Amino acid sequence: MASVPPGALVPGDLAPGAPAHRALVAGDPAPGVRAPSGSAAAGERAKDEAATLLAALGAVQRVARRAVRGAAYAEPLPPARSELLRLAARRPGISVAEAAKELRLAPNSVSTMVSKLTADGLLSRDRAVADGRSVRLTVTGKGAARVAQWRDIRAELAARALEQLPAADRRAIRTAVPALARLAERMEEV
């Protein structure tokens, strides 16, 4: 495992008031990160910006997951299973192979998760009409209610937090959303 230089930004360092959080808000490099010069500098700067961005997004995801776990009426699911359930809700009839490809997981791992979600009554596996050999995934009513509950909890938390931000921060976040979606698309292509 690579060592992290003292003062460098690592996931989890984004608590308000922490040096990395202040650097992120101010737009300066994270503490301990030097700004190299030339074309190597651009590559290093891009890596530093990417690490800062991913740490910030990871922090948002962790807070949202904790909120769902704390407020959910049912036993929380592991992150990979909840991601598969949300994917099946967005794309009814998706196959196990398609889900594995989209989630970038091994098909046998997705198949195991499908079995567990099916046993929990959250997902159903149906044979495809055109090809009786392939399985299509559909979220059950219980699964759809669970996804809606997660979405509501996460949206409520984010809405309350957004309301507390200054208008400039809200505008910056709103403006960044399309760029983040494009970044995700580019990352999929790499």
C-alpha positions in Angstrom: 0.0 0.0 0.0 1.4 3.4 -0.9 2.1 5.7 1.9 0.3 9.1 2.1 2.5 12.1 2.7 1.8 13.9 6.0 -0.9 16.5 5.5 -2.1 15.0 2.1 -5.8 14.8 1.4 -7.2 11.4 2.0 -10.9 10.2 2.0 -12.5 11.1 5.3 -10.5 14.3 5.7 -13.3 16.5 4.5 -14.9 17.3 7.8 -15.8 21.0 8.1 -12.9 22.8 9.5 -10.3 20.2 8.6 -7.3 21.5 6.7 -8.3 19.5 3.5 -11.8 20.8 3.7 -10.7 24.4 4.0 -8.3 23.8 1.0 -11.1 22.3 -1.0 -13.5 25.2 -0.2 -10.8 27.8 -0.9 -9.8 26.1 -4.2 -6.2 25.8 -3.1 -4.2 22.6 -3.4 -4.6 20.2 -0.4 -2.1 20.7 2.4 1.2 18.9 1.6 0.5 19.0 -2.1 3.0 21.1 -4.1 2.1 22.6 -7.4 4.6 21.3 -10.0 5.4 23.3 -13.1 5.1 22.5 -16.8 3.1 19.6 -18.5 4.0 17.3 -15.7 2.4 19.9 -13.4 -0.8 19.7 -15.3 -0.9 15.9 -15.0 -0.1 16.1 -11.2 -2.6 18.9 -10.7 -5.3 16.8 -12.5 -4.5 13.9 -10.2 -4.7 16.1 -7.1 -8.0 17.6 -8.3 -9.4 14.1 -9.1 -8.4 12.8 -5.6 -10.0 15.8 -4.0 -13.1 15.4 -6.0 -13.4 11.7 -5.3 -12.8 12.3 -1.6 -15.6 14.9 -1.5 -18.0 12.7 -3.5 -17.1 9.7 -1.2 -17.9 11.8 1.9 -21.3 12.8 0.5 -22.0 9.1 -0.3 -21.0 7.9 3.2 -23.1 10.5 4.9 -26.1 9.6 2.7 -25.6 5.8 3.4 -25.4 6.5 7.2 -28.6 8.5 7.0 -30.4 5.7 5.2 -29.1 3.1 7.7 -30.2 5.2 10.6 -33.7 6.0 9.3 -34.5 2.9 7.3 -37.3 0.8 8.6 -35.8 -2.4 7.4 -32.3 -4.0 7.8 -29.8 -2.1 5.7 -28.4 -3.8 2.6 -24.7 -3.9 1.8 -23.8 -1.1 -0.6 -23.3 -3.5 -3.6 -26.7 -5.1 -3.2 -28.4 -1.8 -2.7 -26.7 -0.5 -5.9 -27.9 -3.6 -7.8 -31.4 -3.1 -6.5 -31.4 0.6 -7.6 -30.0 -0.4 -11.0 -32.8 -3.0 -11.5 -35.4 -0.3 -10.5 -34.0 2.1 -13.1 -33.7 -0.6 -15.8 -36.5 -3.2 -15.4 -35.8 -6.4 -17.2 -32.0 -6.0 -17.1 -30.1 -9.3 -17.3 -27.5 -10.5 -14.8 -24.8 -10.1 -17.4 -25.9 -6.5 -18.3 -26.0 -5.6 -14.6 -22.6 -7.1 -14.0 -21.1 -5.1 -16.9 -22.8 -1.9 -15.7 -21.7 -2.4 -12.1 -18.2 -3.6 -13.2 -18.6 -6.8 -11.2 -18.1 -10.4 -12.0 -21.3 -12.1 -13.2 -21.1 -14.7 -10.5 -20.9 -12.0 -7.8 -24.0 -10.3 -9.3 -25.8 -13.7 -9.5 -25.1 -14.3 -5.8 -26.5 -10.9 -4.9 -29.5 -11.6 -7.1 -30.1 -14.8 -5.1 -30.0 -12.9 -1.8 -32.2 -10.0 -3.0 -34.7 -12.6 -4.4 -34.7 -14.5 -1.1 -35.4 -11.2 0.7 -38.4 -10.6 -1.6 -36.9 -7.4 -3.1 -36.1 -8.7 -6.6 -37.6 -11.3 -8.9 -35.9 -13.3 -11.6 -38.0 -14.1 -14.7 -37.1 -16.0 -17.8 -36.9 -13.9 -20.9 -39.8 -14.4 -23.3 -37.6 -14.4 -26.4 -34.9 -16.6 -24.9 -36.0 -18.9 -22.1 -32.3 -19.4 -21.0 -31.7 -15.8 -20.0 -33.0 -14.3 -16.7 -34.4 -10.8 -16.5 -34.5 -8.9 -13.2 -37.5 -7.0 -11.9 -37.9 -5.2 -8.6 -40.8 -6.4 -6.5 -43.3 -4.1 -4.9 -41.4 -4.5 -1.6 -38.1 -3.7 -3.4 -39.6 -0.6 -5.1 -40.9 0.7 -1.7 -37.4 0.2 -0.3 -35.8 2.1 -3.2 -38.3 4.9 -2.8 -37.6 5.1 0.9 -33.9 5.3 0.3 -34.4 8.0 -2.4 -36.7 10.0 -0.1 -34.3 9.8 2.9 -31.3 10.8 0.8 -33.1 13.6 -1.0 -34.5 15.0 2.3 -31.0 15.0 3.8 -29.4 16.7 0.8 -32.2 19.2 0.5 -31.9 20.3 4.2 -28.1 20.5 3.8 -28.4 22.5 0.5 -30.8 25.0 2.2 -28.1 25.7 4.8 -25.4 26.5 2.2 -24.8 30.0 0.9 -26.4 30.8 -2.5 -23.1 30.8 -4.2 -22.4 27.2 -3.1 -25.8 26.1 -4.2 -25.3 27.6 -7.6 -21.8 26.0 -7.9 -23.3 22.6 -7.1 -26.2 23.0 -9.5 -23.8 24.1 -12.3 -21.4 21.2 -11.5 -24.0 18.4 -11.8 -24.0 18.2 -15.7 -20.1 18.3 -15.6 -20.1 15.5 -13.0 -22.4 13.4 -15.2 -20.1 13.9 -18.2 -17.1 13.0 -16.0 -18.8 9.7 -15.1 -19.4 9.0 -18.8 -15.7 9.7 -19.6 -14.6 7.5 -16.7 -16.7 4.6 -18.1 -14.9 5.0 -21.4 -11.4 4.9 -20.0 
